Amino acid sequence: MQNLDATPITGPVTEEQRTYALDALRSTAEALHQSVAGLNEARLNYKPADNRWSIAENLEHIVLVEAGLMAGIQKGMTYPANPDKRADVRLIDVDVIKAVRSRAVTFPAPDPFVPTGRFGNSAGSLAAFDAGRAQTIAFVETVAADLRQHYIRHIALGWLDCYQGVLTIAAHGERHRKQIEEIKANAGFPAL
């Protein structure tokens, strides 16, 4: 992937930024698949503690959050472009990614994003993830309106432009992929 510019946002999404977002979406999806490849049900459903999620629950959560973010982005894109709203965006792109990927700060997921087994099993969650991620990639590839002039409100990060919302999707999946790797590294993780 290319380096992400750490300068303040001053113009529309460039082709280089679009390529960066697409690379991030594709590479984090591939990494997630690699992290769960070959895991049996015992491993997918193992919880390191009663108050921690399993790998299967992390997969479901990723799908739910990505769907929620994309719904917010698509809604944000329906409003007229608003360059004045830029003043409400407090984070630059690289800081959005760092904040979302970091496992240093955690907070409970809002109820709509708490896993409940909606997709039946991990295979169902992974299929839903793939379908949603494919739609996100298609959106980023084809959107003609400037993602920098449309906005979403993130529960923890405040106002983001819709391009940053796309970056959040990739970074959130990576955050939980790291959590999956932590589960796999746990001493109690079931042997094959």
Secondary structure, DSSP 8 states (H G I E B T S, - for coil): ------S---SS--HHHHHHHHHHHHHHHHHHHHHHTT--HHHHT--SSTTS--HHHHHHHHHHHHHHHHHHHHHHHHS---GGGGGG----HHHHHHHHH-SSS-----GGGS---TTSSHHHHHHHHHHHHHHHHHHHHH--S-GGGSEEEETTTEEEEHHHHHHHHHHHHHHHHHHHHHHHTSTTS---
